[in-house]
Amino acid sequence: MAREIIINSAPYETRVALLEQRRLTEVFIERARDKGVAGNIYKGRVTRVLPGMQAAFVDIGLEKAGFLHGSDLYAELGDEFITEEGPTPIEVTADASAANQKAVPRRVPIEERLKKGQEILVQVAKQPIGSKGARITGVISLPGRHLVFTPSTNHVGVSRRIEDESERTRLKDIVESERPPEGGFIIRTACESLSKREIQGDIRFLLKLWDRILHKSERVGAPALLHYDMDLVLRTVRDLFTAETQRLVVDNSRDYQRILDFLDTVMPRLKSRVELYDDPEPIGDRFGIESQIAKALERKVWLKSGGYIVIDHTEALTVIDVNTGRFVGKKTQEETVLQTNLEAAKVIVEQLRLRNIGGLIVIDFIDMEDRLSQRQVFDVLSDALKKDKARSKLLRISELGLIEMTRKRTRESLTQLLCATCPSCTGRGQVKSTETVAYEVLRRIQREAALNTRVAQITAQVHPAVAQFLDREEDRTLRSLEASLNKKIVIKALSDLEESRYEVIGVEAAA
């Protein structure tokens, strides 16, 4: 399968698109004004301990305190709990025997572990989402290119995606022989087939990094940031740029060089697959990314057969409804329903990945009387989820024809990131946020300049809120854009425009 990574790097926003057969499968966005904190390590101070919830709130220096559940304090896990990102903390009942605890320490009440005012090292496991603060953990995980170092464990685990038993054993033996007495490692999928020397290099890098974090912790008081995870560009190279990736294309020369420098130390043989994009046409337009993102914000998704699915969000869950629509191509109703449901099952997983939908999800497939048909749909859905890196749990089709599932939520969904609650419909619908519209206008200005080189001035007619945002927050970007395009840019506020509407007009120089 042709797999490509496309990076659009601008001063105000970085977008990473993962393409498979030129179809957008995942998108990651990081804005300069609001960089993510997931993966960051902090020295925090406990502000509240809640015995009734077996949880605590910890001040880590962000706007809202981090939430720490008692089950996230310690972990010592077997391979069945190992994922690409690190160990998955699990609940252990007080009466569990030592034999079935998988080496996990006996669960001690959180009020016996933590006290108000206590300073502890924590890591952000989930970004702050909406009104909720960050979800934090005491189970530190330091990801490298090939390994993840887990200082609070003494276990060497292997990613479940490495299936060959002899290779699992070989890799485990190498890491066991190299690791220190304290601290564990998780062997990532990228480690498969690597030499001992390459693995040793990753171990040394991670141990030095952890040593620097500990030394910094001794010198500063809480709350304090001890370690900032890589920015989106380098995280993408570290976590997504594998041997299966055909090429990585980036449109920023500085980031292009940073990527090459990073690969020099971790994976030199992939450097030849990195390309610098310098065409005048915006990279998002060239690869069809912008149009696919726009479709990913729509409520209805059409199937090739003529059927469609509808995706609705509530605070508690996401509901997905499957409909036959215009599809009437099979001989019997049961065959038509089965064909639609099978196609929908694959598309649903694609949409979960693309939109980064997490939490509780309920899928309402078209009713099927035949048990064999139900089994086929369940199996197709289950197989499609195996390609998804996010952990999920799937329940069988209920008597009402519903499938319930959960998908791990670690960051905001695409809708939460790009859209805002619509004030005109009291929160029942959504429109693009002022920030998103403003950045669309900047991209449209670049497109206009690229398509018409004779244009001397570009005028953007926008809603006053968008004009104000560009004037106050992105004035420097506008001036820089004027200089790089060698064209005058005029932002004109029109109060009768809807906030998500705008018009970009090129004015040619006088003859």
Buried (B, 14 or more C-beta within 10 A) or exposed (E): EEBBBBBBBBEBBBBBBBBBEEEBBBBBBBBEEEEBBBBBBBBBBBBEBBEEEBBBBBBBBBEEBBBBBBBBBBBBBBBEBBBBBBBBBBEBEEEBEEEEBBEBEEBEEBBEBBEEEBBBBBBBBBBBBEEEBBBBBBBBBBBBBBBBBBBBBBBBBBBBBBEEEEBBEBBBEBBEEBBEEEBBBBBBBBBBEBEBEBBBBBBEBBBEBBEEBEEBBEEEEBBBBBBEBBBBBBBBBBBBBBEEBEBBBBBBEEBBEBBBEBBEEBBEEBBEBBBBBEEEEBBBBBBBBBEBBEBBBEEEBBBEBBBBBBBEBEEEEBBBBBBBBEBEEBEEEEEBBBBBBBBBBBBBBBBBBBBBBBBBBBBBBBEBEEEEBBEBBBEBBBEBBEEBBBBBEBEEBEEEBEBBBBBBBBBBBBBBBBBBEBEEEEEEEBBBBBBBBBBBBBBBBBBBBBEEEEBEBBBBBBBEBBBBBBEEBBEEBBEEBBEEBEBEBEBEBBEEBEBBEBEBEBBEEEE
